[in-house]
Amino acid sequence: MEEIRYEKRNADIGWYCLYSWFGNRLTIPSHQAFANEPQQAEGELTPNVSMQTPLEQANYQQLAEDQVETTATNININIDPVAIFDGISNIINTAQNRGGFVKAAREHVKFESDYRLNVMVLNLSNDYDESSYSGVHYFDTFEYDGVIYGVWAFEKGTFINNGDGGYDNWAFYGWFDRDGGTVDFHMPPE
């Protein structure tokens, strides 16, 4: 059983940190992190250098524990967050409209999760509640046409969309029961 904790470290810069059971830290930039920076040449790598003191590391670890904690214990799957991020970034550049972006983002995450996880793409400006889900394997936010969308790949939980429906605002995949704007996702079958 591996526990994965998620922390959005800095909303202004857009860095995300994942902490594994063993205390290893993986820092992933969101799409907003490099919005105003010059583009890198294809294939060029940028090292991720952390200059935190032990006290700062302890503070970030505690922040991660105090904020959002999810346990991914039931499905053993390797998710490549860079592949998901790159794919959705490409979709942003090619989609013809919001509905096309939302559906294409959902399809991409389905593919990258080997069709084994529940997937939600949701307009975050809608009135929604996503507080009861678990087993999150991936989360990030993306902007398309001035709208910020959350993208999740997870094991189970409930999402409630009190705002507008339709593909401009949300799309989902998985094993679920739906009652209007409430979608109750179940564990995928083995």
C-alpha positions as CSV (number, residue, x, y, z in Angstrom):
1,M,0.0,0.0,0.0
2,E,1.5,3.3,-1.1
3,E,0.1,6.6,0.3
4,I,0.3,9.6,-2.0
5,R,-0.3,13.0,-0.6
6,Y,-0.9,16.0,-2.9
7,E,-0.1,19.6,-2.2
8,K,-0.5,22.7,-4.3
9,R,2.6,24.5,-3.1
10,N,2.2,27.9,-4.5
11,A,-0.9,29.1,-6.3
12,D,0.8,32.1,-7.9
13,I,3.6,30.1,-9.4
14,G,1.7,27.0,-9.9
15,W,4.0,24.3,-8.6
16,Y,2.5,21.0,-7.4
17,C,4.2,18.5,-5.1
18,L,3.5,14.9,-4.6
19,Y,4.8,13.1,-1.5
20,S,5.2,9.3,-1.6
21,W,5.0,7.0,1.4
22,F,8.8,7.0,1.6
23,G,8.9,10.8,1.8
24,N,10.2,11.3,-1.7
25,R,9.1,14.5,-3.2
26,L,8.2,15.0,-6.9
27,T,7.6,18.6,-8.0
28,I,5.5,19.1,-11.1
29,P,4.9,22.6,-12.7
30,S,1.4,23.4,-13.6
31,H,0.8,24.9,-17.0
32,Q,0.6,28.4,-15.3
33,A,4.1,28.1,-14.0
34,F,5.8,28.9,-17.3
35,A,3.1,31.0,-18.9
36,N,5.3,34.1,-19.1
37,E,8.7,32.4,-19.6
38,P,10.4,31.8,-22.9
39,Q,9.8,28.4,-24.5
40,Q,12.5,25.8,-24.3
41,A,13.9,24.1,-27.3
42,E,12.4,20.7,-28.0
43,G,14.0,18.0,-26.0
44,E,15.8,20.5,-23.6
45,L,15.6,19.5,-20.0
46,T,15.4,21.9,-17.1
47,P,16.7,20.6,-13.8
48,N,14.4,20.9,-10.8
49,V,16.6,22.2,-8.0
50,S,15.1,22.6,-4.6
51,M,16.8,25.0,-2.3
52,Q,14.8,24.3,0.8
53,T,16.2,24.2,4.3
54,P,15.2,21.2,6.5
55,L,12.8,23.5,8.3
56,E,11.1,24.5,5.1
57,Q,10.9,20.9,4.0
58,A,9.3,20.0,7.3
59,N,6.8,22.9,7.0
60,Y,5.8,21.8,3.4
61,Q,5.5,18.2,4.6
62,Q,3.2,19.3,7.5
63,L,1.2,21.6,5.1
64,A,0.7,18.6,2.8
65,E,-0.5,16.5,5.7
66,D,-2.8,19.2,7.0
67,Q,-4.4,20.1,3.6
68,V,-5.4,17.5,1.1
69,E,-4.6,13.9,1.8
70,T,-5.7,11.0,-0.4
71,T,-4.8,7.4,-0.3
72,A,-4.3,5.5,-3.5
73,T,-4.4,2.0,-2.2
74,N,-6.7,0.0,-4.3
75,I,-5.5,0.3,-7.9
76,N,-1.8,-0.2,-8.8
77,I,-1.3,1.8,-11.9
78,N,1.5,4.0,-13.2
79,I,0.4,7.4,-14.3
80,D,2.7,9.6,-16.3
81,P,1.7,13.2,-15.2
82,V,4.0,14.7,-17.8
83,A,2.3,12.8,-20.6
84,I,-1.1,13.9,-19.3
85,F,0.0,17.5,-19.0
86,D,1.7,17.6,-22.4
87,G,-1.3,16.0,-24.1
88,I,-3.8,18.4,-22.5
89,S,-1.5,21.3,-23.4
90,N,-1.6,20.2,-27.0
91,I,-5.4,19.8,-26.8
92,I,-5.6,23.5,-25.6
93,N,-3.8,24.5,-28.8
94,T,-6.0,22.4,-31.2
95,A,-9.5,22.4,-29.7
96,Q,-12.1,24.3,-31.7
97,N,-14.3,25.2,-28.7
98,R,-14.8,24.6,-25.0
99,G,-16.9,21.5,-25.4
100,G,-14.3,20.0,-27.7
101,F,-11.6,20.8,-25.2
102,V,-13.5,19.2,-22.3
103,K,-14.3,16.0,-24.2
104,A,-10.8,15.7,-25.6
105,A,-9.2,16.2,-22.2
106,R,-11.4,13.5,-20.7
107,E,-10.5,11.1,-23.5
108,H,-6.8,11.8,-23.1
109,V,-6.8,11.1,-19.4
110,K,-8.9,7.9,-20.0
111,F,-6.2,6.7,-22.4
112,E,-3.3,7.7,-20.1
113,S,-4.8,5.9,-17.2
114,D,-5.3,2.8,-19.3
115,Y,-9.1,3.1,-18.9
116,R,-8.8,1.9,-15.3
117,L,-9.7,5.1,-13.3
118,N,-12.6,7.4,-13.0
119,V,-12.0,10.8,-14.8
120,M,-13.6,14.2,-14.2
121,V,-13.0,17.4,-16.2
122,L,-14.9,20.3,-14.5
123,N,-15.2,24.0,-15.0
124,L,-14.0,25.4,-11.7
125,S,-16.0,28.6,-11.9
126,N,-19.1,26.5,-11.5
127,D,-20.6,26.1,-8.0
128,Y,-19.4,22.6,-7.2
129,D,-18.4,20.2,-4.4
130,E,-15.6,17.7,-4.9
131,S,-14.8,17.2,-1.3
132,S,-15.6,13.5,-1.0
133,Y,-13.3,11.5,-3.3
134,S,-10.3,9.3,-2.7
135,G,-7.5,7.5,-4.5
136,V,-6.5,10.5,-6.6
137,H,-3.8,9.5,-9.1
138,Y,-3.7,12.8,-11.0
139,F,-4.9,16.4,-10.6
140,D,-4.1,19.6,-12.4
141,T,-5.8,22.7,-13.6
142,F,-5.8,24.0,-17.2
143,E,-7.1,27.2,-18.8
144,Y,-9.0,27.1,-22.0
145,D,-10.6,30.2,-23.5
146,G,-10.4,32.1,-20.2
147,V,-12.0,29.2,-18.2
148,I,-10.1,27.2,-15.6
149,Y,-10.8,23.5,-15.6
150,G,-9.9,20.9,-13.0
151,V,-8.8,17.5,-14.3
152,W,-8.9,14.5,-12.0
153,A,-8.1,10.8,-12.4
154,F,-9.2,9.0,-9.2
155,E,-10.6,5.8,-7.8
156,K,-13.9,6.8,-6.2
157,G,-15.9,9.7,-4.8
158,T,-18.7,12.1,-5.4
159,F,-18.7,15.3,-7.4
160,I,-21.7,17.7,-7.2
161,N,-22.0,20.3,-10.0
162,N,-24.5,22.9,-8.9
163,G,-23.7,25.1,-12.0
164,D,-24.3,24.7,-15.7
165,G,-23.9,21.3,-17.2
166,G,-23.1,20.4,-20.7
167,Y,-19.8,19.6,-22.3
168,D,-18.7,23.3,-22.1
169,N,-18.6,22.8,-18.3
170,W,-17.9,19.1,-17.5
171,A,-17.3,15.7,-18.8
172,F,-16.6,12.5,-17.0
173,Y,-15.8,8.8,-17.4
174,G,-15.9,5.8,-15.2
175,W,-18.1,3.7,-13.0
176,F,-20.8,5.9,-11.6
177,D,-24.4,6.6,-10.7
178,R,-25.7,10.0,-11.7
179,D,-28.7,12.0,-10.4
180,G,-28.7,15.4,-12.1
181,G,-25.6,17.3,-11.1
182,T,-24.5,14.7,-8.6
183,V,-22.2,11.9,-9.8
184,D,-21.3,9.1,-7.4
185,F,-18.2,7.3,-8.7
186,H,-17.4,3.7,-7.6
187,M,-14.3,1.7,-7.6
188,P,-13.5,0.4,-11.1
189,P,-13.8,-3.4,-11.4
190,E,-10.6,-5.5,-11.2
